[in-house]
Amino acid sequence: MKLILLMATILIAPLAEAVEKINRRTPVGSALRSAEWEKMPLALRERSQFSAGVEEVRVMHTVQDGLRKLVGSLRNEKGVYTDRSKVIAEIGKVAEASGLTPRDEALRGTIQDITSERRAELIVDTQTQMTYGHTNWKAGQDRDMLEAFPAQELIRVEERLVKRDWGDSANGRWLQAARAVGDNDAIRIWGESGRMIALKTSRIWESLSRFGTPWPPFDFNSGMGVEDVSREEALALGLIKPRQKITPIEEDFNAKLEVTKSGIGDEEWKRLKDQFGDQIRFEGDRVAWHGTLLQEMYDRALATPTFKGSSRLGVATPKAVRESAPLGVDLSGAELRITADDIRHAHSQHGNRERRAGGQPLTRLDFEMAPHIWRDPDTVTRGKDDALVFRKDLGGELFTVVWKRSISKEGNTWGIKTLYKRRPA
Amino acid sequence: MIVVQIDSGEVRNQLETLSRRLANQRPMLAASAGNVRRELQRHFARKNQRPNKLGGRRTNFWSQVRTSTQVGAVTNTQAEVVIGDFRFAQKYYGGTIRAKSAKALTIPVHPAAHGRRASVLERELGLKLFVLGGRGLGNGAWLASATEQGITVYYALKRQVDQPKDPTAAPPPEKIENAATQGAESFLRTIVEESQSGGQNE
């Protein structure tokens, strides 16, 4: 049989694995800052589409949708590709329309301003690099690829005005990471040549990364990337010995991307439940996101009038506690629980039959705003019968949620008495 | 999907000759594709070092193309290198871009407009852009802003633009072919030398 080698076919095509990685993520809105997210289990970070301090799920949906279009090379109904600048513009637009422009003028236009171009660029570029970084890492863990290119080098791929110390000094991140995992070859090669080279299977890559992943980017806006090092070079550098086969670490690493009941402590689990409520749950033995929780509940509550389910959506934030205290209500540790009855009631009053002056009919997505308003109200006032009234302007629509204390065996829980929205006068 | 076949008879002959020395060709093809990828990535990295023509903020376009360049499927007979960023095709082949989603394309002519949508420019710089000149939004019109210092033009409005192909978008074919054969040769030479010395498995 004649062997036909069609070599080095270069394709310009979306990478299916990269698109799949984006699709697997759940958009999550949360007030957690970067440092707090970094303490979250890697498994949950890897499977969520989040951005530090962004509670608005609509924004995270926009981010995910934009990344999907970018990485998937998707065209719109008119046959036009979505490019990076379009995605950046969309994120800013949706964030602005959601009322997320910082009230503090000093923060506007900064990296903390989700409506700013700088922040949207950071999100899009970091997420795109992470997606491709993962795809490349996975391809590099193939046995034959590892045999041909067993190592990689950390190199600068984009210039920066202010450069972090990756490998400039003995206090640089490269040596710190190498020492942390005991990669003596990486230390030796740096000492001999100043190059930052290690086996692809070394734990140095995870140690180097702010995100805990063995693929680039290893930090925000770092300008650093990796380049493959061939078998020939790896032998010459003494990284591998003749005929040495390197064992892929993909399975081991993927095992870390599972958080199980036995692997998570009670305290950690309580912290996650306080933050995310039932949006995080066990599926079998595995901890998983349930990002469509409220949408599913909304559909089921309206389709089945006898459905009596409820969902826990996290405890009151320090802000909600602080704003409620002067009204004589202590929300410390109070948990939000939304029931199917709450949804049906609000929908019957303010859904398609909304008749209030200026009132806007509630949609399915509006119910997703309830936990967001619970965590970050603009104003808090006292309502009838000890109810609390939280108001929030979300991009020109004024949402009002009236919360009522629920009678529950499980302590201080609050539910929705009613929810409506209107355009501000 | 766009396919650029680097498949000259010479490369094929060389690789067939080399492959006869192996029972399993896949690692050699992986080495070959990996080296092509590295060649492409280095090329894109060099291109990224050049400033943009308008002198505006860097978008690191070529670095993004570099990041999206990966080794794709590798079999016993074929290996792929995939460039995931669809914008590379426009650079490589050139072609006409027509306004479809909007009435006109906004072509940046001011450094501040480089890599930015008009809406983002307005928001970031606190400007209000207006259409200047031309009849309607077709050719000959501009998007500009007026300040006390005068009128500044940021974008040309065009119904379509013809972009010539960038002959330096990819390395010359012979360079890619060399990378393909050198990757395979280096790998084969190494494993032959290794087989002649002692060794171990991890």
Interface residues (C-beta under 8 A of the other chain):
Chain A: L3 I4 L5 L6 M7 A8 T9 I10 L11 I12 A13 P14 L15 A18 V71 S73 N76 K78 G79 V80 Y81 D83 R84 S85 K86 I88 A89 G92 K93 E96 G109 T115 S116 E117 D125 T128 Q129 Y132 G133 T135 N136 A139 G140 D142 D144 M145 E147 A148 F149 V157 E158 E159 G225 E227 D228 S230 R231 E232 L235 K241 P242 R243 Q244 K245 I246 T247
Chain B: M1 I2 V3 V4 Q5 I6 D7 V11 R12 L15 E16 S19 Q25 R26 P27 M28 L29 A30 A31 S32 A33 G34 N35 V36 R37 R38 L40 Q41 R42 A45 N48 Q49 R58 T59 N60 S63 Q64 R66 T67 S68 Q70 V71 G72 V74 T77 Q78 A79 E80 V81 V82 I83 G84 D85 F86 R87 F88 A89 Y92 K100 S101 G115 R116 R117 S119 V120 R123 E124 A170 I176 E177 A179 A180 G183 S186 F187 R189 T190 I191 E193 E194 S195 S197 G198 G199 Q200 N201 E202
